[in-house]
Amino acid sequence: MYGWIWRHLPGNTLVRALLSFVLALAVVYVLFQYVFPWAEPLLPFSDVTVDEGRAGSGQAR
């Protein structure tokens, strides 16, 4: 996939490297602005289960 992208970018090696960097930044921007906020409610990270009856059982005395 990366070879296909590299072959289809215009310009010499320096221009291709700069365009690749800009494309990578664009992908990261789209992920953080749109994809991750959309997917966050679907992920189970906020489902915390704590047994309140045994709150101090694992601590040293």
N, C-alpha and C positions, 0 to 999 in steps of 0.2 A: 504494500500500500504506500509506504513512504517513498519507494523508488518511483512509483507511478506519479505521485505528487511532484517529486523532484524533476522528473523528466518533462512535466507539463508546465512548470514555472518558466517564465521568460527571463532572458538575460544571462549574464555570465555567473560564475560561482558566487561572487560577492552579492550580487543582486538576488540570486536564488536564496542565499543564506538569510539575507535581510527579510525577504518575503516569507520564508519559512518561519522566522521568528515572529513576524507580525501575525501570521496565521495561527501560530501556537498561542499568542496572547489573545487573539480573538476567540479561540476555543475556550480558553480559561475564563475569559470574561462572560461568555454565554453560559458556561457551566455554573459559575457563581451567581450570576444575576437571574437566571431563569430556571435551569434544570434542578439545582440543589434546593432552592426554596420550594419548588413544586414537589419534589420527592421527600422533603423533610417530614411532613405529616404522615407519610406512608411507612417510615422507618420506625423500628421499635425502641429507639434510644431513650424515649421519655417514659417508657413503661418500667418504672423502678419498683421492685418488690423488696420490702424490708420487713423482717419479722420483728415487730415491736415488743413482743413478749420476752425476747431473749436479748435485750439491748446491751447488757454488759457482760455477756457470757464469754466473749472472746478476748477480753482485756486482762492484762496481768495485774495482780493485786499486790 
